[in-house]
């Protein structure tokens, strides 16, 4: 994700390097499968699928790969059923963490996430223990270099008129925040105006932040996040550590 705002690190993403792209495409492929099974293979009639396709494109997933994923999900398939599960807990010094998984094995997912919390000096909590500390928001990031020469006010008005809540100017990006309900409309408005998006998805933004100053706590937190990154079932990780 472009930019140097807090949002850039809130969602601990897997795209650390090119080698991780295969994992990202696998993750998005699962999201496509779930969206197709829920609402059908036609993006025109499936808003969730449109959003996932936009996410795929912002992660540079090739069009033919997207189309193959849709066709595979719409076909008889291999009988794999994925389940969305959310886990919540605390990292070192009370850092709030939310882990979203998309898995075909609930027991495996729970064991792996619990192991990551334990090895990272944290502990899993009950459902709802930290989610109240986050707001669900649509977040669209536009790289300044990709829209060089475009008037900043023009882009802001385009986003606001489409339903955006906020338009923030960062060092090398514009960050557009929406309510979850208005996210698709704003994203589609930018898409219709050929505005390239570095990132476009509904995410979780913490209301408050926790700063880790102890070196050991920082190492443990990074280990926890790395273990979750390495877990193929994990789709998204959100936390309120201020980096």
Buried (B, 14 or more C-beta within 10 A) or exposed (E): BBBEBBBBBBBBBBEEEEEEBEBBBEBBBBBBBBBBBEBBBEBEEBBBBBBBBBBBBBBEBEEEBBEEBBEBBBEEEEEEEBEEBBBBBBBBBEBBBBBBBBBEEEEBBBEBBBBBBEEBBBEBBEEEBBBEBBEEBBBBBBBBEBBEEBEEEEBBEBBBEBBBBEBBEBEEBBBBBBBEEBBBBBBBBBBEEEBEBBBBBBBBBBEEBBEBEEEEBBBBBBBBBBBBBEBBBBBBBBBBBBB
